[in-house]
Amino acid sequence: MLALAGIITAPWDEILLGAISWGFVGLGGIVYVIVVTRRMRRQTAYQPQFEDWLFHVVVPMVAYLTLGARQK
């Protein structure tokens, strides 16, 4: 979140550079959610419940997809 605050408050000459940076944060988050999903599926110490999937995979994925989405 700190990176997003820095990106949005930086004095960009054009909004395009800020938007591209914002998109890269979203794409990085999507990759991170994929890693978390793989780790949740592979571990055997605990069987993830619905809330675990919701708050560790679904909600973050929606947020990062929103950041990475191209705006017209």
Secondary structure, DSSP 8 states (H G I E B T S, - for coil): -HHHHHHHHS--SSHHHHHHHHHHHHHHHHHHHHHHHHHHHH--SS---HHHHIIIIIHHHHHHHHHHS---
